[in-house]
Amino acid sequence: MIFWRLDDDVEILIWKTEESIDETLTFFAPGVQEVHKERLETIKYEKRQKEYLCARLLIDIIAGEGQRVEYLESGRPFLLDSNKEISISHTKNYVAVIADDDKRVAIDIEVFGKTVERVKHKYCNQQELDYLSDDADIRSVQLHLIWSAKETVYKLLDEKGVYFDEHMFVLPFELDKTGKMHCNVIKDNTVRDIQMEYKVFDEFVMVWAVGDGN
Protein backbone atom coordinates (compact mmCIF):
# COMPACT_ATOMS: atom_id res chain seq x y z
CA MET A 1 0.00 0.00 0.00
CA ILE A 2 1.17 3.52 -0.81
CA PHE A 3 0.12 6.34 1.49
CA TRP A 4 0.47 10.12 1.36
CA ARG A 5 -0.70 12.76 3.78
CA LEU A 6 -0.55 15.92 1.67
CA ASP A 7 -1.44 18.22 4.58
CA ASP A 8 -3.47 18.02 7.77
CA ASP A 9 -6.65 17.14 5.86
CA VAL A 10 -5.84 15.48 2.51
CA GLU A 11 -4.87 11.82 2.33
CA ILE A 12 -4.24 9.52 -0.64
CA LEU A 13 -4.03 5.74 -0.48
CA ILE A 14 -3.17 3.35 -3.33
CA TRP A 15 -3.54 -0.42 -3.21
CA LYS A 16 -2.25 -2.96 -5.71
CA THR A 17 -4.88 -5.69 -6.01
CA GLU A 18 -2.57 -8.70 -5.78
CA GLU A 19 -4.53 -10.62 -3.12
CA SER A 20 -7.39 -13.00 -3.88
CA ILE A 21 -10.96 -12.12 -2.94
CA ASP A 22 -10.79 -14.36 0.14
CA GLU A 23 -7.44 -12.90 1.21
CA THR A 24 -8.73 -9.34 0.84
CA LEU A 25 -11.81 -10.14 2.92
CA THR A 26 -9.60 -11.15 5.84
CA PHE A 27 -8.50 -7.51 6.23
CA PHE A 28 -12.04 -6.63 7.39
CA ALA A 29 -13.62 -7.38 10.76
CA PRO A 30 -15.95 -10.43 10.70
CA GLY A 31 -19.17 -8.39 10.75
CA VAL A 32 -17.94 -6.14 7.98
CA GLN A 33 -16.85 -9.18 5.97
CA GLU A 34 -20.42 -10.46 5.90
CA VAL A 35 -21.72 -7.14 4.58
CA HIS A 36 -19.18 -7.17 1.78
CA LYS A 37 -19.78 -10.84 0.94
CA GLU A 38 -23.44 -10.03 0.30
CA ARG A 39 -22.44 -7.13 -1.95
CA LEU A 40 -19.97 -9.30 -3.86
CA GLU A 41 -22.80 -11.61 -4.87
CA THR A 42 -24.24 -8.78 -6.97
CA ILE A 43 -20.93 -8.07 -8.78
CA LYS A 44 -20.37 -10.35 -11.75
CA TYR A 45 -16.68 -10.04 -12.55
CA GLU A 46 -13.77 -10.83 -10.24
CA LYS A 47 -11.88 -7.70 -11.30
CA ARG A 48 -14.80 -5.54 -10.21
CA GLN A 49 -15.12 -7.49 -6.99
CA LYS A 50 -11.47 -6.79 -6.14
CA GLU A 51 -11.88 -3.11 -6.99
CA TYR A 52 -14.94 -2.89 -4.76
CA LEU A 53 -13.21 -4.57 -1.80
CA CYS A 54 -9.95 -2.66 -2.10
CA ALA A 55 -11.74 0.69 -2.36
CA ARG A 56 -13.78 -0.12 0.75
CA LEU A 57 -10.64 -1.19 2.58
CA LEU A 58 -8.87 2.08 1.77
CA ILE A 59 -11.92 4.11 2.76
CA ASP A 60 -12.08 2.27 6.10
CA ILE A 61 -8.40 3.04 6.71
CA ILE A 62 -9.00 6.71 6.03
CA ALA A 63 -12.41 7.26 7.63
CA GLY A 64 -12.93 4.42 10.10
CA GLU A 65 -14.08 0.81 9.93
CA GLY A 66 -17.36 -0.19 8.32
CA GLN A 67 -17.97 2.97 6.28
CA ARG A 68 -21.09 2.93 4.13
CA VAL A 69 -20.53 4.32 0.65
CA GLU A 70 -23.38 5.64 -1.49
CA TYR A 71 -23.40 7.36 -4.88
CA LEU A 72 -25.11 10.42 -6.25
CA GLU A 73 -26.93 10.12 -9.57
CA SER A 74 -23.81 11.51 -11.23
CA GLY A 75 -21.73 8.65 -9.83
CA ARG A 76 -19.90 10.74 -7.23
CA PRO A 77 -19.34 8.69 -4.04
CA PHE A 78 -20.07 9.93 -0.54
CA LEU A 79 -19.95 8.49 2.97
CA LEU A 80 -23.13 8.07 5.00
CA ASP A 81 -21.40 8.03 8.37
CA SER A 82 -18.60 10.55 7.87
CA ASN A 83 -18.25 14.15 6.75
CA LYS A 84 -15.08 13.37 4.82
CA GLU A 85 -15.16 14.01 1.09
CA ILE A 86 -13.80 11.14 -1.02
CA SER A 87 -13.01 10.21 -4.58
CA ILE A 88 -12.20 6.75 -5.94
CA SER A 89 -10.29 5.64 -9.03
CA HIS A 90 -9.25 2.26 -10.31
CA THR A 91 -7.17 1.04 -13.21
CA LYS A 92 -5.59 -2.30 -14.04
CA ASN A 93 -4.49 -3.88 -10.72
CA TYR A 94 -4.60 -0.58 -8.78
CA VAL A 95 -7.18 1.27 -6.68
CA ALA A 96 -6.74 4.80 -5.31
CA VAL A 97 -8.78 6.80 -2.81
CA ILE A 98 -8.35 10.46 -1.86
CA ALA A 99 -10.08 12.05 1.13
CA ASP A 100 -10.36 15.49 2.68
CA ASP A 101 -12.07 16.58 5.88
CA ASP A 102 -14.39 19.06 4.15
CA LYS A 103 -13.23 20.05 0.66
CA ARG A 104 -14.38 18.29 -2.49
CA VAL A 105 -11.64 16.09 -3.93
CA ALA A 106 -11.06 14.14 -7.12
CA ILE A 107 -8.48 11.60 -8.24
CA ASP A 108 -7.70 9.53 -11.31
CA ILE A 109 -5.07 6.88 -11.99
CA GLU A 110 -4.28 5.38 -15.40
CA VAL A 111 -2.00 2.42 -16.15
CA PHE A 112 0.24 2.93 -19.17
CA GLY A 113 -1.13 1.40 -22.36
CA LYS A 114 -1.65 2.02 -26.05
CA THR A 115 -5.29 3.10 -25.91
CA VAL A 116 -4.67 6.75 -25.03
CA GLU A 117 -2.51 7.22 -28.12
CA ARG A 118 -4.99 5.45 -30.37
CA VAL A 119 -7.99 7.53 -29.26
CA LYS A 120 -6.25 10.85 -28.48
CA HIS A 121 -8.41 12.81 -30.92
CA LYS A 122 -11.48 11.85 -28.89
CA TYR A 123 -10.32 13.59 -25.71
CA CYS A 124 -7.61 16.03 -26.82
CA ASN A 125 -8.24 19.30 -28.60
CA GLN A 126 -5.85 20.80 -31.14
CA GLN A 127 -4.29 23.09 -28.54
CA GLU A 128 -3.15 20.05 -26.55
CA LEU A 129 -2.05 18.03 -29.56
CA ASP A 130 0.16 20.93 -30.66
CA TYR A 131 2.35 20.82 -27.55
CA LEU A 132 2.88 17.05 -27.42
CA SER A 133 6.47 15.86 -27.70
CA ASP A 134 7.81 14.18 -30.85
CA ASP A 135 9.42 11.59 -28.59
CA ALA A 136 7.01 8.64 -28.39
CA ASP A 137 7.77 7.78 -24.75
CA ILE A 138 7.39 11.35 -23.53
CA ARG A 139 4.24 11.83 -25.62
CA SER A 140 2.72 8.71 -24.06
CA VAL A 141 3.22 10.06 -20.54
CA GLN A 142 1.81 13.45 -21.60
CA LEU A 143 -1.27 11.82 -23.10
CA HIS A 144 -1.90 9.68 -20.03
CA LEU A 145 -1.62 12.76 -17.83
CA ILE A 146 -3.97 14.79 -20.04
CA TRP A 147 -6.55 12.01 -19.97
CA SER A 148 -6.18 11.57 -16.21
CA ALA A 149 -6.36 15.34 -15.65
CA LYS A 150 -9.63 15.59 -17.55
CA GLU A 151 -11.08 12.65 -15.64
CA THR A 152 -10.09 14.42 -12.42
CA VAL A 153 -11.67 17.71 -13.51
CA TYR A 154 -14.86 15.91 -14.55
CA LYS A 155 -15.13 14.28 -11.12
CA LEU A 156 -14.33 17.50 -9.27
CA LEU A 157 -16.92 19.60 -11.13
CA ASP A 158 -19.60 16.89 -11.05
CA GLU A 159 -21.61 18.69 -13.75
CA LYS A 160 -23.56 17.45 -16.74
CA GLY A 161 -22.70 18.66 -20.20
CA VAL A 162 -18.96 19.16 -19.72
CA TYR A 163 -17.00 17.38 -22.46
CA PHE A 164 -13.31 16.53 -22.60
CA ASP A 165 -12.54 17.76 -26.11
CA GLU A 166 -14.97 20.67 -26.22
CA HIS A 167 -14.79 22.37 -22.82
CA MET A 168 -11.54 21.23 -21.16
CA PHE A 169 -8.16 22.67 -22.12
CA VAL A 170 -5.15 21.27 -20.27
CA LEU A 171 -2.48 23.94 -20.43
CA PRO A 172 1.12 23.07 -21.38
CA PHE A 173 2.95 21.64 -18.39
CA GLU A 174 6.51 20.74 -17.50
CA LEU A 175 6.85 16.97 -17.43
CA ASP A 176 8.61 15.52 -14.41
CA LYS A 177 8.02 12.75 -11.88
CA THR A 178 5.77 15.11 -9.93
CA GLY A 179 4.32 18.47 -10.81
CA LYS A 180 1.32 20.72 -11.23
CA MET A 181 -1.19 20.99 -14.06
CA HIS A 182 -3.88 23.50 -14.95
CA CYS A 183 -7.06 22.91 -16.89
CA ASN A 184 -9.22 25.72 -18.21
CA VAL A 185 -12.89 24.77 -18.35
CA ILE A 186 -14.55 27.06 -20.88
CA LYS A 187 -18.33 26.82 -21.00
CA ASP A 188 -21.29 29.23 -21.11
CA ASN A 189 -18.98 32.23 -21.62
CA THR A 190 -17.08 31.53 -18.40
CA VAL A 191 -13.53 30.28 -17.79
CA ARG A 192 -12.66 28.27 -14.71
CA ASP A 193 -9.06 27.40 -13.89
CA ILE A 194 -8.69 24.04 -12.16
CA GLN A 195 -5.31 23.38 -10.55
CA MET A 196 -4.18 19.79 -10.13
CA GLU A 197 -1.11 17.87 -9.08
CA TYR A 198 0.31 14.77 -10.69
CA LYS A 199 2.75 11.96 -10.03
CA VAL A 200 4.29 9.55 -12.55
CA PHE A 201 4.95 5.99 -11.38
CA ASP A 202 6.64 3.14 -13.26
CA GLU A 203 3.33 1.56 -14.24
CA PHE A 204 0.78 4.36 -14.04
CA VAL A 205 0.11 8.06 -13.63
CA MET A 206 -1.99 9.75 -10.97
CA VAL A 207 -3.66 13.18 -11.01
CA TRP A 208 -5.61 14.73 -8.15
CA ALA A 209 -7.31 17.98 -7.23
CA VAL A 210 -8.74 19.61 -4.12
CA GLY A 211 -11.62 22.07 -4.48
CA ASP A 212 -12.52 25.10 -2.41
CA GLY A 213 -15.27 23.36 -0.46
CA ASN A 214 -18.85 22.29 -1.04
Salt bridges, closest charged atoms under 4 A:
GLU11 OE2 - ARG5 NH2 2.93
GLU18 OE2 - LYS16 NZ 3.95
GLU34 OE2 - LYS37 NZ 3.61
GLU51 OE2 - LYS47 NZ 2.42
GLU51 OE1 - ARG48 NH1 2.95
GLU51 OE1 - HIS90 ND1 3.34
ASP81 OD1 - ARG68 NH2 2.84
GLU85 OE1 - ARG76 NH2 2.72
ASP101 OD1 - LYS84 NZ 2.71
ASP102 OD1 - LYS103 NZ 3.93
ASP108 OD1 - LYS155 NZ 3.90
GLU117 OE2 - LYS120 NZ 2.93
GLU117 OE1 - ARG139 NE 3.25
GLU128 OE1 - LYS150 NZ 2.88
ASP158 OD2 - ARG76 NH1 3.91
GLU159 OE2 - ARG192 NH1 2.72
GLU166 OE2 - HIS167 NE2 3.54
ASP188 OD2 - LYS187 NZ 3.28
ASP193 OD2 - HIS182 ND1 3.12
GLU197 OE1 - LYS180 NZ 3.89
GLU203 OE1 - LYS16 NZ 3.69
